[in-house]
Amino acid sequence: MARANLAAAQQASPFDEAAVKDAVAAVRTATTNLQATMQDYLLTALKNVNAKPAAGS
C-alpha cells in the first residue's frame, strides 16, 4: 500500500513535494517493518533447525 501511495503522489498534478516526502517516509517505514518481521522469522527458523531433538526421537 505504501508503494502505491508513493506512485500516486509522484504522479499527482500539481506536484506536491510534501505529499511525496510523506509517501517516501511511509515506504521507508514499511520496508523497515518488513525487514524486522523477516528477520524474526529467520531467527525462529534458525532456532528450530538448531534445536536438539526431544528424548526418544
MIDOSE-1310 file (N, C-alpha, C; in nm, 2 decimals, decimal comma, always signed):
residues 57
mara	+0,08/-0,12/+0,00/+0,00/+0,00/+0,00/+0,09/+0,13/+0,00; +0,20/+0,12/+0,08/+0,28/+0,24/+0,08/+0,34/+0,27/-0,05; +0,38/+0,17/-0,13/+0,44/+0,20/-0,26/+0,33/+0,25/-0,36; +0,21/+0,20/-0,35/+0,11/+0,25/-0,43/+0,08/+0,40/-0,40
nlaa	+0,08/+0,43/-0,27/+0,06/+0,57/-0,23/+0,17/+0,66/-0,29; +0,29/+0,61/-0,28/+0,41/+0,69/-0,34/+0,39/+0,71/-0,49; +0,35/+0,60/-0,56/+0,33/+0,62/-0,70/+0,22/+0,72/-0,73; +0,12/+0,72/-0,66/+0,01/+0,82/-0,68/+0,06/+0,96/-0,65
aqqa	+0,14/+0,97/-0,54/+0,19/+1,10/-0,50/+0,28/+1,16/-0,61; +0,36/+1,07/-0,67/+0,46/+1,11/-0,77/+0,39/+1,16/-0,90; +0,27/+1,10/-0,92/+0,20/+1,13/-1,05/+0,10/+1,24/-1,03; +0,08/+1,29/-0,91/-0,03/+1,39/-0,88/+0,01/+1,52/-0,95
spfd	-0,10/+1,58/-0,99/-0,08/+1,71/-1,06/-0,18/+1,81/-0,99; -0,14/+1,92/-0,94/+0,00/+1,96/-0,94/+0,09/+1,88/-0,84; +0,22/+1,89/-0,87/+0,32/+1,82/-0,78/+0,31/+1,87/-0,64; +0,31/+1,78/-0,55/+0,30/+1,82/-0,40/+0,42/+1,75/-0,33
eaav	+0,53/+1,84/-0,32/+0,65/+1,79/-0,26/+0,63/+1,73/-0,12; +0,55/+1,79/-0,04/+0,53/+1,74/+0,10/+0,46/+1,60/+0,09; +0,37/+1,58/+0,00/+0,30/+1,45/-0,01/+0,40/+1,34/-0,05; +0,49/+1,38/-0,15/+0,59/+1,28/-0,19/+0,68/+1,25/-0,07
kdav	+0,73/+1,35/+0,00/+0,81/+1,32/+0,11/+0,75/+1,23/+0,22; +0,62/+1,26/+0,24/+0,54/+1,18/+0,34/+0,53/+1,03/+0,29; +0,51/+1,02/+0,16/+0,49/+0,89/+0,10/+0,62/+0,81/+0,10; +0,73/+0,88/+0,07/+0,87/+0,82/+0,08/+0,89/+0,77/+0,22
aavr	+0,86/+0,85/+0,32/+0,88/+0,81/+0,46/+0,80/+0,69/+0,50; +0,68/+0,68/+0,44/+0,59/+0,57/+0,47/+0,65/+0,44/+0,41; +0,70/+0,45/+0,29/+0,77/+0,34/+0,22/+0,89/+0,29/+0,31; +0,97/+0,39/+0,35/+1,08/+0,36/+0,44/+1,04/+0,28/+0,56
tatt	+0,94/+0,33/+0,63/+0,88/+0,27/+0,75/+0,83/+0,12/+0,72; +0,76/+0,11/+0,61/+0,70/-0,02/+0,58/+0,82/-0,12/+0,54; +0,92/-0,07/+0,48/+1,03/-0,16/+0,44/+1,11/-0,20/+0,57; +1,13/-0,11/+0,66/+1,19/-0,14/+0,79/+1,11/-0,24/+0,86
nlqa	+0,98/-0,23/+0,87/+0,89/-0,32/+0,94/+0,90/-0,46/+0,88; +0,90/-0,46/+0,74/+0,90/-0,59/+0,67/+1,03/-0,66/+0,70; +1,14/-0,58/+0,70/+1,27/-0,64/+0,73/+1,28/-0,70/+0,87; +1,22/-0,63/+0,96/+1,22/-0,68/+1,10/+1,14/-0,80/+1,11
tmqd	+1,03/-0,81/+1,05/+0,94/-0,93/+1,05/+1,02/-1,05/+0,99; +1,08/-1,03/+0,88/+1,15/-1,14/+0,81/+1,27/-1,18/+0,90; +1,34/-1,09/+0,96/+1,45/-1,13/+1,05/+1,40/-1,21/+1,17; +1,28/-1,17/+1,22/+1,22/-1,25/+1,33/+1,19/-1,39/+1,28
yllt	+1,14/-1,41/+1,16/+1,11/-1,54/+1,11/+1,24/-1,62/+1,09; +1,34/-1,55/+1,04/+1,47/-1,62/+1,02/+1,52/-1,67/+1,16; +1,52/-1,58/+1,26/+1,56/-1,62/+1,39/+1,49/-1,75/+1,44; +1,35/-1,74/+1,42/+1,27/-1,86/+1,46/+1,31/-1,98/+1,39
alkn	+1,33/-1,97/+1,26/+1,38/-2,09/+1,18/+1,51/-2,14/+1,22; +1,60/-2,05/+1,25/+1,74/-2,09/+1,29/+1,73/-2,16/+1,43; +1,65/-2,11/+1,52/+1,63/-2,18/+1,65/+1,57/-2,32/+1,63; +1,48/-2,33/+1,54/+1,41/-2,46/+1,52/+1,51/-2,56/+1,46
vnak	+1,59/-2,52/+1,36/+1,69/-2,60/+1,30/+1,79/-2,65/+1,40; +1,83/-2,56/+1,49/+1,94/-2,59/+1,58/+1,89/-2,65/+1,71; +1,76/-2,66/+1,73/+1,71/-2,72/+1,85/+1,74/-2,87/+1,86; +1,77/-2,91/+1,98/+1,80/-3,05/+2,00/+1,67/-3,13/+1,99
paag	+1,68/-3,25/+1,93/+1,56/-3,34/+1,92/+1,52/-3,38/+2,06; +1,39/-3,40/+2,08/+1,33/-3,45/+2,21/+1,39/-3,59/+2,24; +1,40/-3,62/+2,36/+1,45/-3,75/+2,40/+1,36/-3,86/+2,35; +1,42/-3,96/+2,30/+1,34/-4,07/+2,24/+1,30/-4,06/+2,09
s	+1,35/-3,95/+2,03/+1,32/-3,92/+1,89/+1,42/-4,00/+1,80
